[in-house]
Amino acid sequence: QSPYQESLTSIREQAERMALLVDNLLDMAKLQAGRVRLRKDWQSLEELVGSAMRMLEQPLHDHPLRLRLDPQLPLIHCDAVLIERVLVNLLQNATKHTPLGTVIGVTASVETEWLSVEVWDEGPGLPTGHEQDLFEKFTRGHTESAVPGVGLGLAICRAIVEAHGGQIRTENRASGGARFTFTLPLATPPLVETDDESDLEPT
């Protein structure tokens, strides 16, 4: 690989980080001002995960990704752009704070009336006793870390999830690494009338 290619890759990565930072800052300002109106629609979580992965294709390149999404997952009523932002932030956070080559995973399942989504990694884990503090603005897991960022992404995640009526939490995994879990309330999709059904209606 030529040094020019390495420079171009580095510039691209920095530009992507800056774009995400600006988006996060704008979203946080809107959320705090109460100007975010959720544009909810029925969405497939699998498609939202796939979209987030495509946005992070380069950062995820050096991390094996393990997906375990229940094939019977129902549609969720959410703002697709914002929930995708949650997934992007959590996945990017995992790539930034774990060694190259370590596995990053996404797991999703239904728990009674909630959809539970988990983003986990096999990195060094979180500072014990301060896991939930990471959701505060401008809080970072390692104060002396050389990893770029201002600790805003997780605060954005909490604001978005709570705006949807859900919750988000984090903890260290018993087998090593960190786990970020958020929940979204489930609802019943409206019945869609098919052409066959409409043909049976009396005229």
Buried (B, 14 or more C-beta within 10 A) or exposed (E): EEEEEEEEEEEEEEEBBEEBBEBBEEBBEEBEEEEBEBEBEEBBBBEBBBBBBEBBEEBBEEBEBEEEBBEEBBBBBBBBEBBBBBBBBBBBBBBBBBEEEBBBBBBBBEEEEBBBBBBBBBBBBBBEEEBBBBBEBEBBBEEEEEEEBEBBBBBBBBBBBBBBBBBBBBBBBEEEBBBBBBBBBBBEEEEEEEEEEEEEEEE
